[in-house]
Amino acid sequence: MQKLLKKPSINYFYPSSIVMVSCIDKEGRPNIITIGAVGIMCAKPPIVGIAVAPERYSYSLIEEQKEYVVNIPSSDLVKKVDYCGTHSGRDKDKFKETGLTPQKAEVIKTPLIKECPVNLECKVKDIIHLGSHSWFIGKIVAVHVNPEILDERGNIDKDLASPFVGFQGGFWKLDKLK
Ligand SMILES: Cc1cc2nc3c(=O)[nH]c(=O)nc-3n(C[C@H](O)[C@H](O)[C@H](O)COP(=O)(O)O)c2cc1C
């Protein structure tokens, strides 16, 4: 069958990992932004990137403090993920409004989100300005894992971690194929 040819667009890229990124302002006040444009960029050194639009409140915080935490949510947190992606830290304290708990990090000043089972502390190595979004390239400087999501061999258990992805504006859990 002949495929339809569409205009170049990100709308046909699916699914997306969805994470909550924590960051802080100059006074150390924390904020959370939901990010779907996130990805592993390098294994050695371990690098994870996030694409942030300059109009986001979080943008200047991450640009100025040069650090952020990638917090990986479990599916029970989906409403809070949605809240942090639809409200701005300019006018809301998202930790307070969602009831999420800031937890002291190991290496950087930005707090982790305690309720997320995995947290990657990142230091900004580079920023690439591309247009509507800039990529913050973050070196992972510490990793936190809730032992309750690990199986007996120490690997992340899918059912315990309960990951989900973004697809067509919704959030979806995963089914094993193989
Ligand atoms: C599922 C989802 C994914 C999102 N992904 C991104 C993203 O990758 N980059 C971005 O700049 N904004 C993204 N957003 C929008 C921001 O999370 C949203 O504008 C947020 O309110 C910004 O918060 P802030 O102003 O406190 O920084 C996403 C929103 C949702 C709901």
The ligand as an ORCA input file, in Angstrom:
! r2SCAN-3c Opt
* xyz 0 1
  C       3.034     14.820     28.551
  C       3.723     16.159     28.466
  C       4.994     16.258     27.887
  C       5.635     17.491     27.794
  N       6.888     17.555     27.235
  C       7.535     18.748     27.169
  C       8.857     18.814     26.638
  O       9.459     17.814     26.229
  N       9.471     20.028     26.607
  C       8.855     21.179     27.060
  O       9.459     22.264     27.016
  N       7.595     21.136     27.569
  C       6.942     19.946     27.649
  N       5.674     19.882     28.178
  C       5.031     21.126     28.633
  C       5.503     21.571     30.014
  O       5.566     20.478     30.921
  C       4.506     22.637     30.564
  O       4.502     23.759     29.698
  C       4.773     23.035     31.979
  O       3.629     23.681     32.477
  C       5.971     23.961     32.116
  O       6.178     24.205     33.478
  P       7.070     25.413     33.991
  O       6.523     26.689     33.384
  O       6.893     25.378     35.502
  O       8.478     25.157     33.571
  C       5.005     18.665     28.288
  C       3.735     18.572     28.871
  C       3.104     17.329     28.977
  C       1.734     17.241     29.628
*
